[in-house]
Amino acid sequence: MLEKIKDYDQLVATARSLRVQHKKIVQCHGVYDLLHVGHIKHLEAARRLGDVLVVTLTPDRFVDKGPHRPAFTEALRAEALAALTCVDYVAINRHRTAVEIIADLVPDFFVKGAVEGGGPRDHSDAIGREEAAVTAVGGRFVLTDEGIFSSSTLINRFLDVFTPEIKTFLSGFRSRHSADEIVARIHAMRGLKVLTIGETIIDEYVFCNAMGRTNKEAVLVVGQNRTESYAGGILAVANHVSRFCDDVALISGLGDTDPRDAFVTARLHANITPRFLQIPGVPTMVKRRYVEEYLNKKLFEVYNTQDVRIGRREHERFVESLDALLPQYDCVIVADYGHGLLTDLAVDRICEKARFLAVNTQTNAGNLGYHVISKYPRADFVSITESEIRLTHRDHRTDVRDLVAKTATSLHASTLLVTRGKSGCLCYDRQAGFAEVPAFSVKVVDRVGAGDALLALAAPAAAAGWPAELCGFIGNVAGAEACAMMGNAASIAPSPLFRHITSLLA
């Protein structure tokens, strides 16, 4: 069995030798996570097309069916395929798609399985590019129809990927909503015009290795390995939103002593129209986190500035921009990190003129104790943590549902999400009442940015009229995607999100 498993270059050399012998090469490609009877029938049908069947696997790092997948590692998936008598060779691809390995193997046939209902496969254009790639090397693209089974369905039902609570939720949720329905709803948000407002934050990660303590003092010493910088704060929110809505604008501020403007503009997506005011006397905010790289543990965090005070002239320009832009947008998303950009006058103007207002007020080390959601007299959608809503009411004992209903009434909010870490989120809808959605974060690399991702997907959903439970679901899926990466290293992309949803609801 193990002799069938080749590395990438070995397989390319083997294919070259087979072509010299005039052997017909058949290639199948996929994840093959939890090998099942549908896979076996598909592979047997493919084998009948030629002399040699080669199966190439998507490597673990490129499986984007959600952070809970693959259920089995690439090595185990390769061994399972190699155990089948119809399979002659197995290799793990080194690329994200099959296009490059098709060009290297030059198969006579490239074979995929049929999709249930004949709809689009995995919410991407991959199959079209694969068909073009095999045609380019003189081969044929073939679809088999040997009966359709789902690895995702089997994994969700019979493997312990999720807790019993998540399984129970998904079972009930599937009876009310389908993946196709949710994906269609997301596609329908594309025409929403969204304005994002908030502080620009650059998240800087300094990766270190712990060396020990100094000889004469109790001081930790680390060796610095590398530094990575990500567009955080409102930049991250705007980038997430821009993947799902075509028309996105941004109002924020940059410091004038070290603006980092080139970094910021280079990392904003092309369909975002930014307006930056200049804040005198301070640099653009950088939150620098020192991380022990081997254990992926944060050691401490440094802010390069704690607060901003906008000059009178810039503040006037800020309010003028709000007056001009607010009426033009279907949804206004405010991510208020409490560092001074959003003054009382700016808040009042936003609340007065936004058609649909989504707000997140965030507590952090720079504002803990005085930055709460009651700063806003009105919001249509609110996303905050349970500790933040309790801080608003200075109440750590009352049932959180009572506090949520009280907050929604005071803000005239139609939808409110309270995030509770590993316990998921509590969703409140003025008409439907309460619903709970569990967290789907199986793989947690870094929690920084998860709340921003939730806000960025759930807010437009609420603006589009989604019920609170659906807003919480899509928000938690986005949050799980964000938890699987370091900080705001990348924005949530449609195709992986759609595959994640499809995987959960299979």
N, C-alpha and C positions, 0 to 999 in steps of 0.2 A: 504493500500500500504506500509506504513512505517513498519508495522509488518513483512513484508517479508525481510527487510534489517537486516542482522545480522553482528555482528563483527566476526572476524576470529575464535576465540575460540568458540563462540556460534554456528557458522555454523558447526564446527567440531563435537561438542556435538550433534547437531541435526542430522547430518549424521550418527553418531554412533547409535542413537535411531532408525532411519529409517532402518538401516541394521538389527537391532534386530527384526523389524516388517517385515522383508523379502521384503522390498520395493526396486524396481530397481531404482538406482540413476543415473541420466544423468547429466554430467557436461559440461558446455560450458565456455570458458575463452577467454578474449580479452580486448581491449580498449573500444570499443563501443562508440566512440566519434562521436556524431551526429547520434543518432539512426535512422535507415531508413528501407525501406521496405525489403531490402535484409537481414538485421539483423532479422527482424520479421519472414520472411519465414524460415530462418535458425533455429531460436529458436523453431518455431512451429514444424519443422521436427524433431528436437532433442527431443522435448517433447514426440513425438509419440513413441520413442524407449523405454520408461520406465514409472515409476510411478511418479517420482519427478524430476523436472528440477531445477538444481542449476547453477547459473551464477556467476562466479568469475571475478573480474575486475582488470586490471593492475592499480596500484595506480599512481597518478599524477607524483610522483618523478621518476618513471621508464618508463614513456612514452617517447620513443626516436625517434619520427618522426620529430624531429626538435624543436628548441626553441619556435616555434609558436604553438605547440601542447602540451597537449590537448586543444581543443577549449572550452571544458566544464570540470569543476572540477569533481573529483571522486564522490563527494556527489551528484551532479546533474546527472551524468551518472548512478549512482545506483538507484536514484529515477525514472529515465526514464525506466529502465529495470523492476523495481518492479511494474510499472503501467501496464505491459503486463499480461494478464490472463494466458498465457502459462508458465510464470515464477513463480516458487514456492518460491525460496529463492535467495537472492543476498548478496554477501559479497565482500569487497575490500581485495585483496590479500596483504600480508605483505612482499612478496618476489618478486624478479625481474622477475622470470619466474613461470610457472604453475607447475613445477616439484614437488616442496615441498608441494603445496596444494593438488595435486593429491594424494601424499602419505598419507596425513592427512585425506582426504575425502573418499578415496577408492571407487571411482565411478565404476559402472558397465559399463558405456559408457562415453568416453571422445570424444566430437564432435567438429570438426572444419569445416569451410566452404571451398569449393573448391577455387582454385586460377585460375584466368583467364589465359588460355593458358596452364595450368598444370605446370607452371614453379615453381621455388623455392619460398617459402614464406618468406617474410621480410628479405631476405639476411642473414639468420642466420641458425644455426642448432637446433633452439628451437623446431621445430615441431618433429624432430627425437627424441629429448630427452623427449618430452611429450609422444610420442608414447611408448617409452621404459618404462616410468614411469607408464603409465596406464596398460601396459602388466605385469609389475612387481607386481601389486596389484591384478591381475586376471581379469582386465577389458578389454574392447575392444576399439580400436581406430576407429572412424567412420568419414568419410568425407561426408558432405551433398552437394548437387548440386541443389540449389533452385533458380538459377539466381544470377549473380554476379553484385554487385553495389559497389561503392567506397565512403566511408565517406570523404576521402581526396578530391575527385573531388567535392563533394557537398560543403564542407567547403571552398575550394579555390574559387568556383564560386559564392557562395551565402552568405557567412558570411564575416563580415568586419575584417578578421584577418590581411589582408594586405591593404596598401594604394592603391588608384586607379592607381598610377603610377606603383607599383609592379605588380598589376593584369594585367595591359596592357602589361608590359614586359613579364610576364610569358605566357600570351596568345600567343604572337608572338613567343617566344622562343620554346614553345611546338610544334609549327608548323614546326620548323626546327630541333629540337632534342628531343629524347625520353629519359626517365630515363634509359631504358635498354641499349641504346647506350652509355650513359655517364658511367654507371656502368661497361660496357664491356671495355671501354677505360681505366678506372681506374685499372681494373684487368690486363690489358695489360702492365701497368707500373711496375708490380711486378718484372720483370726481369731487370729493370734499375739498374745499379750500381751507387750509389750516394755518393759523398764525401761532407761533410759539414765542413765549416771552419768559426770560429768566436770566440768571447769572451764568456767564461763561466760566467754566472750571476746567483746568487742564489736570488730568490725573497722571501723575508721574510715579512710576514704580521702580524703585532701586532694588535690584535683586542681589542678595548677599549670601555669604556662607558664614555661619557662626564660628569664630576662632577661639573664643574663651573670654576670660576677664584679664584686665590689666594686672600687673604684678603688685602694685601698691594701693589700688583702689578697686572698689566693687563696681567696675564699669565694664559693660559688655563691649567686646571688640568684634567687629565683623569685617570680612573682606568683600569689597564691592566687585560684583561680577559684570553687571550690565544695567542699563537703564532703558525703560520703555515709556513713552508718553502717549496718552490717549485723549481724544476730545470728549470731555465729560460735561456734567451739568446740562444746561439747556442745549448745548451742541449735540450731545448724545440723543436727547429727546427728539430734536429736529431731524437728525439723521435716521432714527428709527421710523418716524412718521413718514419721511420722504420716500421710503421704500414701498409704501402702501397708498399714498396720496400724491397726486402729480403736482399740485400747486401748494408749496409750503413756504412761508415767510418766517423770518427770525428777527426779533428785536432783543439786543443784549448790550453789554458794555465791555470795553477793554480798558485796561490801565494804560497810562501814558508813559510810565517810566520803563516798563518792559512789556510792551503790548502783546508780543507773540502773535501778531496779526498774520504773518506769513504761515505759521503753523496752523492757525485756526482756519483760515480761508482754504488752505490746501486739503483740509480734512472734512469740509462740508460738501455734501453731495450736490451735484450740478443743478438739481431742480429746487434748491433752497435759495430764496432771495434774502440776503442778510442786511440788517441795518445795525451798525454798532455806534454807540455813543462813546466818547472818550472820557474816562474818569480820571481827574487830575490827582497827582501826588501818590499814586499807588501802581503796582504792577498788575497785570492780569493774574487772577487768582490761580495758584498752583497748589494742589494738595499732593504732597510727596509722601509716599508710603514706602517704608523699608521692609522688605520681605525676605525671610530666610528661605532660600530657593529650594533646598532639598525637601523640607517639610511643607513648603508653601504656607508659611505662617507669617502674619504681619507682626513686626516688632514694635513699631511706633509710626506716628504720622506727624508731618510738619506742614503747617499752613504758611505760605510766604506773606500773607496779609490776612487780617481777621475781619475787617469791615471796610466798606467804601462809603464815601460821602460825595455825592454828585454835586458839582458846581451849579450855580444858579442858571447859567446860560445853557449848559448841557441838559439840565433838568427840564428846562422849557422846551428844548428840542425833543427830548424824550416824550413829553406829554403831547407835543404837536404830532409826533409820529404815531402815537396811540390814537389821537383823534382822527388822523387821516386813514389809518389802516384797519382799526377795529371793525368798523361797519362793513368792510369788504369781505370778511371771512366767515365761513359757516361755523367754524370751531376755533376757539381760542384756548390754547393750552398754556397755563402758567405753572412753571416749576420754580417755586420760590424757596431758595436755600437759605434765606435769612441773612445775607451778607450785605444788605443795604441798598441794593439796586431798586427794589420795589418800594417806593415811598408811599405814604398814606395817600397823597394826591394821585399818584399813578394807579394805586389799587382802586381808589374811588372811580377813576376814569374807566378803568378796565371793567369794573362791575357794572357801570352805567351803560357802556356802549357795546360790549361783546354780545353777539347774538346767542351763542352757546358757550358757556364758560366752564372749563375744566381746570381744577386747581389741585396742586400738591404743595403743601407747606411742610418743609422737612426740618426736623431738629438735628443738630449736630453739635460738636464741641464748641463751636463759635457762637451759638445762639441758644443753647439749652436753657429752658426755663421761661423764655419770654417770646418765642416765635411760634405761634399757634394759628390754627385755621380760622379762629374768630377774628383775625386781622381782616378777613374778607367778609363784607356784609352780605354777599350773594355769590352763589356758585350753582351751576346746574349739575355738575359732576365733581365728586371729591374722591381723592385717593390718598389715604394716610395710614400710618401704622396704628395699632391698638394703643401703644404707649403715648402716641401723639394725641389721640382723641381723649385719652384719660387726662393728659396734661392740660388740654383745653379746658376741661371741666374741673381740674384739680380734684380728681376722684379716682382712686385706685381700687374701690370696692364694689361699686354698683355694677350690675350686669351690663356688659358692653353694649348689648342690644338697646337698652334704654338710652345709653349715651349717644348711640348712632342715630336713633330716631329723633332725639332732642336736637342733635347737630343738624340733621337734615331739615328739620322744621325751621331752625333759626336762620339757615342759609337759603331756604326755599329750594333745596337741592332735590332733584328727581332721582338721582342714583348716587350711592355712596359705597365705596369699597374700603374695607378695613383690612389691611394686610397683617398677618400674624405669623410670619416666618414659616417654620416647618409645618405649622397647622393650617396653612393656606390662607384664604381670605373669606371674610364675612361680607356678603353682598346685600345691599338694601335697596329696594325699589319702592317708591311711594305707593304704587298701586299693588304690586305683588307681595310686598313684605320682604322677609329675609330668606336667604339661601346661603349655603356654605359650599365653597369649592376648595378641594384639597390642593396642596402644593404638589407639583409634578417634578420637583428638582431631585432626581436620582443622583446625578453627578454634580457636585458642588466644587467648583474651582475657586470662585470668588463671588461673594454676594453683592459687592459694589456694582451698582448699575442695574440690579434686578428691578428695583422700584421704578426707575426711569423707563425701563422697557415695558413694564406693566402699564404705566401711565400712558406711554406713547401709543399703545395698541388699544387699551380699554377706553380712552377718552374719545377718539374718533368713532369707536363702536357705539358709545353712549350717544354721541351727537347724531349718529345715523338711526337712533331709535331702538337699539338692541335692548332686550331685557337685562336686568342686572346680573343674573346668573351667567348669561352668555358673555357679558363684559368681564366678569370675574374669570371665566374659563379662558378666554383668549388672553387676558392679562397674565394669568398664571402660566400658560404655555409659553408666552414671551419671556416671563420671568425665569422659567426653567432654562430656556435657551441662553439667557444672559448669565445665569449662574454657572454655566458650563464653560465660560471663557474668563480670561483675566480682565477685570475692569471693563472698560468700554472699548476693548480691542477691535470689535467689529459691530456693525449694526445688524439688527434682526432682518433677515432676508425672506422674501415671500416663499420661494420654493421649499427651503428647509422647514419653514414654519408650516406650510401646507402638508408636507410629508409627516411632520410631527403630529399634527392634528389627525391625519388619516391613520397613523400608527396607533394613536390612543383610542380612536373610536372604531377600530377594526373589530 
